[in-house]
Amino acid sequence: MALLHILRELGLHSLHNSSRDTKILILQRFIRFFAFGGSTIVLALYLHAISISDAQIGLFMSLTLVGDVISFALTLLADGVGRKIVLGGGAMLMVMSGVVFAVTGNFWCLLAASVFGVISPNGREIGPFSAIEESTLAHLTKPEIRSDIFAWYVVIGSGGNALGKLATGWVVQKLQSRERWSPVRSYQAVFLAYAGLGFLNLLLTCMLSSRVELHGHEEQKDSDDESESLISRGDTDSNHEMTVKEKRSLLPKISKESRIVLLKLCLLFALDSLASGLVPASLVTYFFNLKFKLHEGDLGTLFFIAGILSSVSSLVAVSLSRRIGLIRTMVFTHLPSAIALCLIPIPSSLSGAIFFLLLRSSLASMDIAPKAAFLSVVVQPGERTAVMGFISVVRTFSQSCGPVITGVLAQSGRFWVTFVVAGSLKATYDLGLLTGFRGHKTEMDRAERTASRDNQEVDE
């Protein structure tokens, strides 16, 4: 019984009993984040190795993030044209980008591949994947265990990211120790592997069932209630036809209530994302390389440890969110992380900088699973994919302003300023989130209150 309680507390029981589609989506995230983590270690170093200035590196990464707006268009159409098709298209964009980075060092070719393809400058999600997968997981999962599934979705992705950084760092260092492998050639080998992982994700997308589609899921539920539909078929045929047409609409509608929530979230997430854009993972690795002369293998190990701490802490967030709520979990874990981010460049010693980096990493991801769970219940089911996609693009646009600022500051010898500003912006976001949504009632909260009231009436 004690073991079962532990498994339930950690959410492993929910993960084990989840559907095949859920497991495939989580596996895809692991593979994708392994690729993102590997590219993060070498991206800025690769651009520096082919004689691109710090200011141009920052501009390059900003334009890469701006290119993610293409993903927003794909996300909006996902429920209409098919989620599998869009996820497969995203995987193909990964393949294309990886191949271009592996075969050429031309700045403009690389920029085009990063803008129109999928290359992550921060080691985090980019492309149409996250919004579609989170929306799909929400309708494949019961509300009471949704935070468990989202937590493992985050944890397994973070684990893949960490392993990608570790493997890439040491493989690159090993390749460079051989006479025939220059730094540029070793970095290009990483991007070739990146393309291969994108192709593997494409194959996994083909294995998903029709249950992942919004209409497929609704049709499944409709078939369960077929007997009720037959009784009331008379005058409802025309209404049914209108409903089907509405379902098949390519562009979803967002209710007035959801638009108000969406506006508040966009303002807050824009602030947080601007801060993240100032310190993307690839530029943080570049900072440690410049200031402390860390090689690729050491960088891989350092950010592997940071990634593992991030993964483990995400599990704690599952249990914590049950006790103090989603919003409080997001704020009370993210705020100390923001303070630690401000302090990373302050120590002159490597050990001091590593301490604050690892402290930040151990707390920074604890808000991701509660955030995904909150977004999944704060709007209507048919709006989830579009809302998550819209928020993703707002965050991307805000984030894209950051790297170009960091590049200019780095070239002028003020790299440290970006950490202080980024941490301050994130702290402001946390306080705004707590103030704006502390008393907000989600769909799940209202359902639980109704169920509790019904139980009381039955007891009476």
RODO-2510 file (C-alpha; in nm, 4 decimals, decimal comma):
residues 460
     n   res          X          Y          Z
     1     m     0,0000     0,0000     0,0000
     2     a     0,2858     0,2374     0,0847
     3     l     0,4462     0,1747    -0,2560
     4     l     0,1151     0,2359    -0,4328
     5     h     0,0729     0,5614    -0,2396
     6     i     0,4209     0,6757    -0,3487
     7     l     0,3470     0,5867    -0,7098
     8     r     0,0230     0,7835    -0,6981
     9     e     0,1902     1,0777    -0,5259
    10     l     0,4581     1,0961    -0,7960
    11     g     0,2045     1,0519    -1,0751
    12     l     0,3642     0,7269    -1,1987
    13     h     0,0386     0,5380    -1,1569
    14     s    -0,1362     0,7855    -1,3868
    15     l     0,1447     0,7638    -1,6428
    16     h     0,1425     0,3834    -1,6410
    17     n    -0,2327     0,3719    -1,7000
    18     s    -0,2303     0,6389    -1,9709
    19     s    -0,3212     0,5608    -2,3319
    20     r    -0,0776     0,4462    -2,6008
    21     d    -0,1114     0,7817    -2,7753
    22     t    -0,0153     0,9632    -2,4548
    23     k     0,2991     0,7533    -2,4208
    24     i     0,3960     0,8157    -2,7850
    25     l     0,3518     1,1920    -2,7439
    26     i     0,5731     1,1895    -2,4352
    27     l     0,8358     0,9775    -2,6145
    28     q     0,8338     1,2239    -2,9031
    29     r     0,8971     1,5060    -2,6591
    30     f     1,1943     1,3162    -2,5115
    31     i     1,3521     1,2647    -2,8544
    32     r     1,2840     1,6208    -2,9636
    33     f     1,4297     1,7685    -2,6467
    34     f     1,7348     1,5426    -2,6737
    35     a     1,7941     1,7041    -3,0131
    36     f     1,7227     2,0550    -2,8809
    37     g     1,9603     2,0051    -2,5881
    38     g     2,2400     1,8865    -2,8150
    39     s     2,2041     2,1769    -3,0554
    40     t     2,1979     2,4251    -2,7651
    41     i     2,5468     2,3251    -2,6527
    42     v     2,7030     2,3938    -2,9932
    43     l     2,4821     2,6550    -3,1647
    44     a     2,6501     2,9741    -3,0421
    45     l     2,9923     2,8060    -3,0504
    46     y     2,9311     2,6991    -3,4110
    47     l     2,8322     3,0497    -3,5176
    48     h     3,1376     3,1914    -3,3385
    49     a     3,3615     2,9302    -3,5063
    50     i     3,2510     3,0439    -3,8531
    51     s     3,3512     3,4031    -3,7668
    52     i     3,0106     3,5535    -3,6825
    53     s     3,0298     3,8427    -3,4323
    54     d     2,8508     3,8412    -3,0952
    55     a     2,6048     4,1068    -3,2135
    56     q     2,5249     3,9020    -3,5235
    57     i     2,4829     3,5878    -3,3113
    58     g     2,2250     3,7713    -3,0999
    59     l     2,0453     3,8973    -3,4115
    60     f     2,0555     3,5468    -3,5599
    61     m     1,8841     3,3980    -3,2550
    62     s     1,6251     3,6754    -3,2429
    63     l     1,5300     3,6167    -3,6060
    64     t     1,5199     3,2424    -3,5402
    65     l     1,2591     3,2987    -3,2691
    66     v     1,0606     3,5385    -3,4890
    67     g     1,0425     3,2603    -3,7471
    68     d     0,8401     3,0598    -3,4975
    69     v     0,5361     3,2647    -3,6063
    70     i     0,5072     3,0116    -3,8890
    71     s     0,4320     2,7581    -3,6184
    72     f     0,1412     2,9719    -3,4988
    73     a    -0,0226     2,9413    -3,8410
    74     l     0,0264     2,5661    -3,8281
    75     t    -0,1145     2,5527    -3,4738
    76     l    -0,4281     2,7439    -3,5698
    77     l    -0,4959     2,4965    -3,8497
    78     a    -0,4066     2,1859    -3,6484
    79     d    -0,7587     2,1020    -3,5276
    80     g    -0,9006     2,1613    -3,8750
    81     v    -0,6498     1,9901    -4,1053
    82     g    -0,5342     1,7285    -3,8535
    83     r    -0,2947     1,7279    -3,5619
    84     k    -0,0947     1,4346    -3,6978
    85     i    -0,0350     1,6184    -4,0248
    86     v     0,0909     1,9306    -3,8469
    87     l     0,3122     1,7342    -3,6056
    88     g     0,4565     1,5455    -3,9021
    89     g     0,5192     1,8737    -4,0821
    90     g     0,7023     2,0077    -3,7781
    91     a     0,9225     1,6969    -3,7698
    92     m     1,0078     1,7484    -4,1370
    93     l     1,1097     2,1077    -4,0596
    94     m     1,3501     1,9687    -3,7979
    95     v     1,5001     1,7375    -4,0591
    96     m     1,5395     2,0210    -4,3089
    97     s     1,7077     2,2532    -4,0593
    98     g     1,9458     1,9860    -3,9358
    99     v     2,0571     1,8954    -4,2872
   100     v     2,1229     2,2598    -4,3841
   101     f     2,3278     2,3234    -4,0691
   102     a     2,5234     2,0036    -4,1330
   103     v     2,6247     2,0790    -4,4928
   104     t     2,6892     2,4552    -4,5073
   105     g     2,8403     2,7355    -4,3018
   106     n     2,6908     3,0165    -4,5069
   107     f     2,5316     3,2692    -4,2727
   108     w     2,2272     3,3408    -4,4896
   109     c     2,1546     2,9735    -4,5583
   110     l     2,1735     2,9005    -4,1857
   111     l     1,9487     3,1956    -4,1075
   112     a     1,6882     3,0817    -4,3621
   113     a     1,6974     2,7270    -4,2232
   114     s     1,6497     2,8507    -3,8676
   115     v     1,3707     3,0985    -3,9529
   116     f     1,1688     2,8680    -4,1771
   117     g     1,2689     2,5456    -4,0044
   118     v     1,2964     2,4313    -3,6435
   119     i     1,6182     2,5098    -3,4538
   120     s     1,5976     2,5871    -3,0811
   121     p     1,8381     2,8592    -2,9615
   122     n     1,7344     2,8130    -2,5993
   123     g     1,7013     2,4351    -2,5670
   124     r     1,3295     2,4746    -2,5052
   125     e     1,0272     2,4104    -2,7203
   126     i     1,0068     2,5713    -3,0601
   127     g     0,7796     2,4836    -3,3501
   128     p     0,4142     2,3769    -3,3455
   129     f     0,4670     2,0780    -3,1155
   130     s     0,3972     2,1953    -2,7621
   131     a     0,0598     2,3663    -2,8157
   132     i    -0,0751     2,0711    -3,0136
   133     e     0,0618     1,8055    -2,7777
   134     e    -0,0605     1,9804    -2,4625
   135     s    -0,4058     2,0283    -2,6117
   136     t    -0,4114     1,6626    -2,7176
   137     l    -0,2950     1,5375    -2,3780
   138     a    -0,5673     1,7478    -2,2145
   139     h    -0,8457     1,5719    -2,4053
   140     l    -0,6845     1,2279    -2,3705
   141     t    -0,6569     1,2677    -1,9930
   142     k    -0,9120     1,3029    -1,7134
   143     p    -0,8960     1,6396    -1,5297
   144     e    -0,8111     1,4835    -1,1927
   145     i    -0,4871     1,3244    -1,3233
   146     r    -0,4020     1,5849    -1,5851
   147     s    -0,1386     1,7558    -1,3701
   148     d     0,0357     1,4156    -1,3260
   149     i     0,0568     1,3586    -1,7019
   150     f     0,1732     1,7141    -1,7695
   151     a     0,4364     1,6815    -1,4979
   152     w     0,5842     1,3681    -1,6565
   153     y     0,5519     1,5293    -1,9988
   154     v     0,7750     1,8079    -1,8643
   155     v     1,0081     1,5814    -1,6652
   156     i     1,0778     1,3399    -1,9494
   157     g     1,1346     1,6292    -2,1879
   158     s     1,3763     1,7926    -1,9429
   159     g     1,5545     1,4601    -1,8981
   160     g     1,5959     1,4276    -2,2726
   161     n     1,7276     1,7829    -2,2907
   162     a     1,9832     1,7126    -2,0175
   163     l     2,0999     1,3871    -2,1770
   164     g     2,1297     1,5605    -2,5140
   165     k     2,3582     1,8235    -2,3644
   166     l     2,5743     1,5679    -2,1853
   167     a     2,6114     1,3384    -2,4864
   168     t     2,6750     1,6220    -2,7306
   169     g     2,9330     1,7951    -2,5119
   170     w     3,1517     1,4884    -2,4694
   171     v     3,1038     1,3546    -2,8236
   172     v     3,2107     1,6905    -2,9677
   173     q     3,5115     1,7096    -2,7380
   174     k     3,6065     1,3527    -2,8298
   175     l     3,5762     1,4264    -3,2027
   176     q     3,7882     1,7386    -3,1719
   177     s     4,0631     1,5409    -3,0018
   178     r     4,1133     1,3610    -3,3330
   179     e     4,3368     1,5319    -3,5875
   180     r     4,0924     1,5204    -3,8782
   181     w     3,8010     1,6750    -3,6867
   182     s     3,7956     2,0539    -3,6714
   183     p     3,5516     2,2300    -3,4324
   184     v     3,3283     2,3301    -3,7249
   185     r     3,3127     1,9771    -3,8594
   186     s     3,2302     1,8330    -3,5158
   187     y     2,9483     2,0852    -3,4713
   188     q     2,8068     1,9967    -3,8128
   189     a     2,8035     1,6295    -3,7119
   190     v     2,5757     1,7260    -3,4224
   191     f     2,3280     1,8880    -3,6614
   192     l     2,3287     1,5810    -3,8846
   193     a     2,2274     1,3750    -3,5808
   194     y     1,9628     1,6420    -3,5113
   195     a     1,8112     1,5767    -3,8555
   196     g     1,8062     1,2024    -3,7843
   197     l     1,6157     1,2544    -3,4594
   198     g     1,3646     1,4708    -3,6432
   199     f     1,3046     1,1855    -3,8868
   200     l     1,2542     0,9436    -3,5957
   201     n     0,9871     1,1759    -3,4579
   202     l     0,8195     1,1747    -3,7985
   203     l     0,7951     0,7944    -3,7836
   204     l     0,6438     0,8101    -3,4333
   205     t     0,3842     1,0616    -3,5538
   206     c     0,2658     0,8053    -3,8079
   207     m     0,2019     0,5636    -3,5189
   208     l    -0,0503     0,7926    -3,3473
   209     s    -0,4163     0,6921    -3,3697
   210     s    -0,7146     0,9036    -3,4756
   211     r    -0,7889     0,9599    -3,1061
   212     v    -0,5348     1,2426    -3,1037
   213     e    -0,7535     1,4445    -3,3394
   214     l    -1,0092     1,6814    -3,1910
   215     h    -1,2869     1,5498    -3,4179
   216     g    -1,1804     1,1891    -3,3722
   217     h    -1,2053     1,2313    -2,9973
   218     e    -1,5462     1,3939    -3,0169
   219     e    -1,6723     1,1334    -3,2602
   220     q    -1,5581     0,8634    -3,0185
   221     k    -1,7656     1,0202    -2,7411
   222     d    -2,0580     1,0669    -2,9746
   223     s    -2,0567     0,6967    -3,0626
   224     d    -2,0771     0,6086    -2,6917
   225     d    -2,4031     0,8056    -2,6712
   226     e    -2,5482     0,6719    -2,9972
   227     s    -2,8657     0,5376    -2,8373
   228     e    -2,9548     0,8822    -2,6989
   229     s    -2,8867     1,0402    -3,0375
   230     l    -3,1255     0,7977    -3,2122
   231     i    -3,4131     0,8883    -2,9786
   232     s    -3,3872     1,2590    -3,0417
   233     r    -3,2897     1,2428    -3,4080
   234     g    -3,6155     1,4016    -3,5392
   235     d    -3,5767     1,7777    -3,5441
   236     t    -3,2095     1,7729    -3,4457
   237     d    -3,0739     1,6482    -3,7804
   238     s    -3,0306     1,9998    -3,9122
   239     n    -2,8694     2,1095    -3,5866
   240     h    -2,6356     1,8113    -3,6068
   241     e    -2,5307     1,9098    -3,9566
   242     m    -2,4550     2,2614    -3,8362
   243     t    -2,2505     2,1196    -3,5488
   244     v    -2,0487     1,9008    -3,7839
   245     k    -1,9797     2,1974    -4,0104
   246     e    -1,8717     2,3984    -3,7092
   247     k    -1,6398     2,1176    -3,6005
   248     r    -1,4837     2,1046    -3,9422
   249     s    -1,4094     2,4772    -3,9461
   250     l    -1,0392     2,5309    -3,9920
   251     l    -1,0191     2,8350    -3,7638
   252     p    -1,1557     2,7916    -3,4097
   253     k    -1,3663     3,0510    -3,2269
   254     i    -1,2610     3,1916    -2,8908
   255     s    -1,5314     3,3027    -2,6454
   256     k    -1,5417     3,6518    -2,4955
   257     e    -1,4634     3,5188    -2,1479
   258     s    -1,1598     3,3308    -2,2780
   259     r    -1,0397     3,6379    -2,4681
   260     i    -1,0211     3,8366    -2,1422
   261     v    -0,8206     3,5604    -1,9767
   262     l    -0,6042     3,5318    -2,2864
   263     l    -0,5199     3,9038    -2,2823
   264     k    -0,4081     3,8924    -1,9190
   265     l    -0,1985     3,5820    -1,9781
   266     c    -0,0377     3,7254    -2,2908
   267     l     0,0736     4,0405    -2,1082
   268     l     0,2311     3,8386    -1,8286
   269     f     0,3875     3,5721    -2,0486
   270     a     0,5291     3,8414    -2,2779
   271     l     0,7178     3,9828    -1,9803
   272     d     0,8480     3,6430    -1,8734
   273     s     0,9461     3,5486    -2,2278
   274     l     1,1379     3,8710    -2,2872
   275     a     1,3430     3,7784    -1,9817
   276     s     1,3987     3,4256    -2,1149
   277     g     1,5060     3,5703    -2,4490
   278     l     1,7791     3,7726    -2,2813
   279     v     1,9400     3,4547    -2,1459
   280     p     1,8683     3,1625    -2,3835
   281     a     2,0561     2,8445    -2,2940
   282     s     2,2890     2,8660    -2,5942
   283     l     2,4050     3,2130    -2,4867
   284     v     2,4397     3,1025    -2,1244
   285     t     2,6745     2,8240    -2,2383
   286     y     2,8566     3,0852    -2,4462
   287     f     2,8862     3,3071    -2,1348
   288     f     3,0472     3,0267    -1,9335
   289     n     3,2758     2,9460    -2,2267
   290     l     3,3900     3,3095    -2,2558
   291     k     3,4229     3,3937    -1,8855
   292     f     3,5536     3,0654    -1,7449
   293     k     3,6989     2,8959    -2,0578
   294     l     3,4895     2,5796    -2,0132
   295     h     3,5209     2,3262    -2,2953
   296     e     3,2300     2,1433    -2,4620
   297     g     3,2549     1,8336    -2,2436
   298     d     3,2530     2,0365    -1,9211
   299     l     2,9687     2,2499    -2,0506
   300     g     2,7740     1,9350    -2,1362
   301     t     2,8262     1,7933    -1,7880
   302     l     2,7329     2,1198    -1,6147
   303     f     2,4118     2,1654    -1,8082
   304     f     2,3304     1,7939    -1,7786
   305     i     2,3357     1,8319    -1,3990
   306     a     2,1242     2,1462    -1,4309
   307     g     1,8771     1,9573    -1,6494
   308     i     1,8509     1,6642    -1,4095
   309     l     1,7842     1,8985    -1,1177
   310     s     1,5184     2,0646    -1,3287
   311     s     1,3572     1,7285    -1,4079
   312     v     1,3522     1,6055    -1,0478
   313     s     1,2110     1,9315    -0,9157
   314     s     0,9234     1,9110    -1,1649
   315     l     0,8029     1,5977    -0,9851
   316     v     0,7882     1,7862    -0,6586
   317     a     0,5659     2,0423    -0,8298
   318     v     0,3006     1,7732    -0,8886
   319     s     0,2603     1,7030    -0,5178
   320     l     0,2936     2,0697    -0,4267
   321     s     0,0224     2,1828    -0,6696
   322     r    -0,2271     1,9431    -0,5089
   323     r    -0,1709     2,1098    -0,1741
   324     i    -0,1402     2,4806    -0,2462
   325     g    -0,2909     2,5111    -0,5967
   326     l    -0,1551     2,5667    -0,9447
   327     i    -0,1002     2,9444    -0,9293
   328     r     0,0769     2,9442    -0,5925
   329     t     0,3009     2,6579    -0,7059
   330     m     0,3939     2,8501    -1,0205
   331     v     0,4792     3,1691    -0,8312
   332     f     0,6406     3,0384    -0,5127
   333     t     0,8859     2,8211    -0,7084
   334     h     0,9573     3,0595    -0,9960
   335     l     1,0289     3,3707    -0,7882
   336     p     1,3389     3,2306    -0,6071
   337     s     1,4589     3,1066    -0,9463
   338     a     1,4372     3,4622    -1,0820
   339     i     1,6484     3,5916    -0,7926
   340     a     1,9110     3,3219    -0,8542
   341     l     1,9214     3,4207    -1,2224
   342     c     2,0134     3,7780    -1,1262
   343     l     2,3072     3,6495    -0,9207
   344     i     2,4708     3,4138    -1,1761
   345     p     2,7194     3,6695    -1,3205
   346     i     2,8077     3,8305    -0,9844
   347     p     3,0686     3,5805    -0,8496
   348     s     3,4174     3,6016    -0,9968
   349     s     3,4763     3,2323    -0,9265
   350     l     3,3436     2,9451    -1,1372
   351     s     3,2089     2,7636    -0,8304
   352     g     2,9983     3,0645    -0,7276
   353     a     2,8479     3,1045    -1,0746
   354     i     2,7749     2,7310    -1,0923
   355     f     2,6002     2,7432    -0,7532
   356     f     2,3532     3,0085    -0,8679
   357     l     2,3065     2,8384    -1,2063
   358     l     2,2182     2,5073    -1,0403
   359     l     1,9962     2,6808    -0,7834
   360     r     1,8088     2,8488    -1,0639
   361     s     1,7817     2,5229    -1,2610
   362     s     1,6464     2,3322    -0,9616
   363     l     1,3517     2,5736    -0,9381
   364     a     1,3003     2,7167    -1,2881
   365     s     1,0981     2,4266    -1,4308
   366     m     0,8707     2,3655    -1,1339
   367     d     0,6119     2,6030    -1,2807
   368     i     0,5923     2,4391    -1,6254
   369     a     0,3603     2,1455    -1,5454
   370     p     0,1233     2,3540    -1,3273
   371     k     0,1239     2,6202    -1,6004
   372     a     0,0274     2,3657    -1,8681
   373     a    -0,2414     2,2190    -1,6424
   374     f    -0,3768     2,5670    -1,5651
   375     l    -0,3930     2,6632    -1,9332
   376     s    -0,5741     2,3383    -2,0137
   377     v    -0,8606     2,4174    -1,7750
   378     v    -0,8796     2,7958    -1,7932
   379     v    -1,0411     2,7910    -2,1422
   380     q    -1,2944     2,5703    -2,3223
   381     p    -1,1732     2,2392    -2,4734
   382     g    -1,2351     2,3487    -2,8324
   383     e    -1,0272     2,6625    -2,7736
   384     r    -0,7232     2,5017    -2,6139
   385     t    -0,5061     2,4453    -2,9207
   386     a    -0,5663     2,7947    -3,0603
   387     v    -0,5200     2,9676    -2,7234
   388     m    -0,2018     2,7761    -2,6442
   389     g    -0,0741     2,8467    -2,9932
   390     f    -0,1528     3,2180    -2,9649
   391     i     0,0192     3,2390    -2,6264
   392     s     0,3151     3,0511    -2,7717
   393     v     0,3557     3,3084    -3,0484
   394     v     0,3204     3,6049    -2,8098
   395     r     0,5917     3,4507    -2,5981
   396     t     0,8048     3,3886    -2,9054
   397     f     0,7772     3,7477    -3,0281
   398     s     0,8699     3,8782    -2,6826
   399     q     1,1509     3,6278    -2,6501
   400     s     1,2887     3,7210    -2,9908
   401     c     1,3664     4,0724    -2,8682
   402     g     1,6058     3,9361    -2,6071
   403     p     1,8998     3,7737    -2,7918
   404     v     1,9745     4,0778    -3,0077
   405     i     1,9979     4,2924    -2,6919
   406     t     2,2222     4,0327    -2,5280
   407     g     2,4444     4,0162    -2,8364
   408     v     2,5011     4,3929    -2,8341
   409     l     2,5726     4,3940    -2,4586
   410     a     2,8093     4,0964    -2,4913
   411     q     3,0062     4,2670    -2,7677
   412     s     3,0419     4,5797    -2,5518
   413     g     3,1608     4,3791    -2,2499
   414     r     2,8359     4,4028    -2,0513
   415     f     2,7153     4,0434    -2,0802
   416     w     2,6405     4,0346    -1,7053
   417     v     2,3723     4,3046    -1,7323
   418     t     2,1371     4,0708    -1,9181
   419     f     2,1203     3,8270    -1,6250
   420     v     2,0236     4,1013    -1,3794
   421     v     1,7570     4,2501    -1,6075
   422     a     1,6172     3,9054    -1,6964
   423     g     1,5835     3,8032    -1,3323
   424     s     1,4105     4,1299    -1,2448
   425     l     1,1593     4,0909    -1,5281
   426     k     1,0804     3,7346    -1,4220
   427     a     1,0213     3,8439    -1,0629
   428     t     0,7781     4,1090    -1,1893
   429     y     0,5950     3,8425    -1,3917
   430     d     0,5598     3,6213    -1,0832
   431     l     0,4090     3,8982    -0,8721
   432     g     0,1721     3,9940    -1,1559
   433     l     0,0583     3,6330    -1,1976
   434     l    -0,0143     3,5984    -0,8271
   435     t    -0,2076     3,9261    -0,8209
   436     g    -0,4040     3,8664    -1,1404
   437     f    -0,5015     3,4987    -1,1029
   438     r    -0,4844     3,4158    -0,7330
   439     g    -0,8625     3,3865    -0,6983
   440     h    -0,9398     3,2709    -1,0515
   441     k    -1,1710     2,9685    -1,0688
   442     t    -1,0951     2,7150    -1,3396
   443     e    -1,3319     2,4686    -1,5021
   444     m    -1,1950     2,1940    -1,2761
   445     d    -1,2383     2,4044    -0,9595
   446     r    -1,6032     2,4702    -1,0464
   447     a    -1,6644     2,1024    -1,1206
   448     e    -1,5110     1,9980    -0,7887
   449     r    -1,7210     2,2528    -0,5999
   450     t    -2,0388     2,1310    -0,7729
   451     a    -1,9538     1,7667    -0,6965
   452     s    -1,8849     1,8520    -0,3316
   453     r    -2,2168     2,0365    -0,3003
   454     d    -2,4030     1,7436    -0,4588
   455     n    -2,2410     1,5011    -0,2143
   456     q    -2,3453     1,7168     0,0775
   457     e    -2,7053     1,7239    -0,0454
   458     v    -2,7034     1,3445    -0,0781
   459     d    -2,5699     1,3058     0,2779
   460     e    -2,8421     1,5358     0,4089
***
